[in-house]
Amino acid sequence: MPHQPAPQRYANPALYRRCGRSGLQLPLLSLGLWHNFGGVDDFATSRALILRSFDLGITHFDLANNYGPPPGSAETTFGKILREDLAAHRDELIISTKAGYLMWDGPYGEWGSRKNLLASLDQSLARMGLPYVDIFYSHRPDPATPLEETMGALAHAVRSGKALYAGVSNYNAEQTARAAQILRDLGTPCLIHQPKYHLFERTPERGLLDVLTREGIGGIAFCPLAQGLLTNRYLAGIPADSRAAHDPRFLKPEHITEEKLGKIRKLDALAKVRGQSLAQMSLAWVLRQPAITSALIGASKVSQIEENVAALNNLTFNPAELTAIESILAG
Ligand SMILES: NC(=O)c1ccc[n+]([C@@H]2O[C@H](COP(=O)([O-])OP(=O)(O)OC[C@H]3O[C@@H](n4cnc5c(N)ncnc54)[C@H](OP(=O)(O)O)[C@@H]3O)[C@@H](O)[C@H]2O)c1
């Protein structure tokens, strides 16, 4: 029996923000399938995370060719949930995927050639059982491939109907400005940029957010919770069911230093004064930037998604709070 979505899921129109100067609106929180949706993960949990998100008004699900493990399996999992539960709701969903990181052997299995991007997109569509994705990204800039070729492949994906919009991820300010110009010239404007942005990662503030505003490109901040560090998850050690304990490919226990924990404890205290959890304050902080359309979260539990969506009840900061945050981060 397919899931029956909550009838009230669009009750709050304030949950959506326009993506740059495009016609597309995205939810303030989007769900990423980097962790917890692979072939090694529990399917019932993955399904519950997607369906609860959708019931709470989250319409955007972000994937990439290599999400798993094994690589590709998150797209397979998502395709199954889509087919079995959400087939009738495809037009309510924004589904993205990306190409650029290592996917298959040989010289064409990664980076930014036309060969890699277009073959990878076909593979992603086959795994998800879709004729098109809503957003197709170049996952990272390729120093060895002309930017014209990579952007030309994105534009081709859009013109061929296999993607509705084009995006870039992990491009710096200068690369983004050039990519935007090329895509505009090709008649397929850059919809969105996906940078890493959170309280401990401020690089986008040094030029990139200005480029996004100037070019009318939406920003979707990935890892807004620093993979769980900017929550109460690690305040009392490393729980056995946490990412750092059971899947430390990217968040390693040695990253959780006493120095960092000292700042996290102070941020947690400040969040409590605001009447929020640290996760909620961290999401609100990312979304305070007008250039950021959406915060792209991950989750391992339905309760985390519910807590994070409740962050949207208080997105404003007074100047004293912002100053206090800066002084905590400065140590
Ligand atoms: N473009 C790129 O290069 C790139 C790179 C990385 C990620 N991304 C995208 O960004 C998405 C999100 O990345 P991420 O999963 O690292 O994001 P994140 O939101 O920073 O971290 C998610 C993790 O934080 C913990 N968490 C979330 N809400 C919580 C809460 N309320 N209380 C306590 N803990 C909470 C969970 O960890 P536990 O598992 O420990 O419970 C969860 O798995 C990815 O899925 C992907 O779509 C893109």
Ligand as a Chemical Component Dictionary entry (heavy atoms), coordinates in Angstrom:
data_LIG
# 
_chem_comp.id                   LIG 
_chem_comp.type                 NON-POLYMER 
_chem_comp.pdbx_formal_charge   0 
_chem_comp.three_letter_code    LIG 
# 
loop_
_chem_comp_atom.comp_id 
_chem_comp_atom.atom_id 
_chem_comp_atom.alt_atom_id 
_chem_comp_atom.type_symbol 
_chem_comp_atom.charge 
_chem_comp_atom.model_Cartn_x 
_chem_comp_atom.model_Cartn_y 
_chem_comp_atom.model_Cartn_z 
_chem_comp_atom.pdbx_ordinal 
LIG N1  N1  N 0  28.058 18.749 -3.086 1  
LIG C1  C1  C 0  28.864 18.114 -2.272 2  
LIG O1  O1  O 0  30.071 17.976 -2.528 3  
LIG C2  C2  C 0  28.300 17.555 -1.004 4  
LIG C3  C3  C 0  29.158 17.053 -0.012 5  
LIG C4  C4  C 0  28.582 16.572 1.163  6  
LIG C5  C5  C 0  27.198 16.594 1.336  7  
LIG N2  N2  N 1  26.410 17.070 0.338  8  
LIG C6  C6  C 0  24.948 17.076 0.460  9  
LIG O2  O2  O 0  24.566 17.590 1.733  10 
LIG C7  C7  C 0  23.701 16.654 2.378  11 
LIG C8  C8  C 0  23.796 16.780 3.851  12 
LIG O3  O3  O 0  25.101 16.444 4.316  13 
LIG P1  P1  P 0  25.247 15.957 5.816  14 
LIG O4  O4  O 0  24.434 14.716 6.007  15 
LIG O5  O5  O -1 26.682 15.925 6.162  16 
LIG O6  O6  O 0  24.509 17.182 6.558  17 
LIG P2  P2  P 0  24.400 17.706 8.033  18 
LIG O7  O7  O 0  22.984 18.154 8.139  19 
LIG O8  O8  O 0  25.497 18.655 8.316  20 
LIG O9  O9  O 0  24.626 16.426 8.977  21 
LIG C9  C9  C 0  23.647 15.433 9.058  22 
LIG C10 C10 C 0  23.889 14.571 10.290 23 
LIG O10 O10 O 0  23.760 15.377 11.465 24 
LIG C11 C11 C 0  23.059 14.652 12.464 25 
LIG N3  N3  N 0  21.804 15.358 12.752 26 
LIG C12 C12 C 0  20.929 15.927 11.878 27 
LIG N4  N4  N 0  19.927 16.540 12.544 28 
LIG C13 C13 C 0  20.180 16.369 13.854 29 
LIG C14 C14 C 0  19.511 16.770 15.027 30 
LIG N5  N5  N 0  18.391 17.508 14.982 31 
LIG N6  N6  N 0  20.052 16.409 16.242 32 
LIG C15 C15 C 0  21.184 15.693 16.302 33 
LIG N7  N7  N 0  21.875 15.270 15.210 34 
LIG C16 C16 C 0  21.362 15.619 13.992 35 
LIG C17 C17 C 0  22.847 13.257 11.920 36 
LIG O11 O11 O 0  23.992 12.520 12.299 37 
LIG P3  P3  P 0  23.929 11.007 12.836 38 
LIG O12 O12 O 0  23.986 10.194 11.591 39 
LIG O13 O13 O 0  25.142 10.892 13.692 40 
LIG O14 O14 O 0  22.633 10.857 13.582 41 
LIG C18 C18 C 0  22.855 13.484 10.435 42 
LIG O15 O15 O 0  23.197 12.332 9.707  43 
LIG C19 C19 C 0  24.157 15.313 1.811  44 
LIG O16 O16 O 0  23.200 14.295 1.994  45 
LIG C20 C20 C 0  24.354 15.679 0.370  46 
LIG O17 O17 O 0  23.111 15.726 -0.290 47 
LIG C21 C21 C 0  26.936 17.562 -0.815 48 
# 
loop_
_chem_comp_bond.comp_id 
_chem_comp_bond.atom_id_1 
_chem_comp_bond.atom_id_2 
_chem_comp_bond.value_order 
_chem_comp_bond.pdbx_ordinal 
LIG N1  C1  SING 1  
LIG C1  O1  DOUB 2  
LIG C1  C2  SING 3  
LIG C2  C3  SING 4  
LIG C2  C21 DOUB 5  
LIG C3  C4  DOUB 6  
LIG C4  C5  SING 7  
LIG C5  N2  DOUB 8  
LIG N2  C6  SING 9  
LIG N2  C21 SING 10 
LIG C6  O2  SING 11 
LIG C6  C20 SING 12 
LIG O2  C7  SING 13 
LIG C7  C8  SING 14 
LIG C7  C19 SING 15 
LIG C8  O3  SING 16 
LIG O3  P1  SING 17 
LIG P1  O4  DOUB 18 
LIG P1  O5  SING 19 
LIG P1  O6  SING 20 
LIG O6  P2  SING 21 
LIG P2  O7  DOUB 22 
LIG P2  O8  SING 23 
LIG P2  O9  SING 24 
LIG O9  C9  SING 25 
LIG C9  C10 SING 26 
LIG C10 O10 SING 27 
LIG C10 C18 SING 28 
LIG O10 C11 SING 29 
LIG C11 N3  SING 30 
LIG C11 C17 SING 31 
LIG N3  C12 SING 32 
LIG N3  C16 SING 33 
LIG C12 N4  DOUB 34 
LIG N4  C13 SING 35 
LIG C13 C14 SING 36 
LIG C13 C16 DOUB 37 
LIG C14 N5  SING 38 
LIG C14 N6  DOUB 39 
LIG N6  C15 SING 40 
LIG C15 N7  DOUB 41 
LIG N7  C16 SING 42 
LIG C17 O11 SING 43 
LIG C17 C18 SING 44 
LIG O11 P3  SING 45 
LIG P3  O12 DOUB 46 
LIG P3  O13 SING 47 
LIG P3  O14 SING 48 
LIG C18 O15 SING 49 
LIG C19 O16 SING 50 
LIG C19 C20 SING 51 
LIG C20 O17 SING 52 
# 
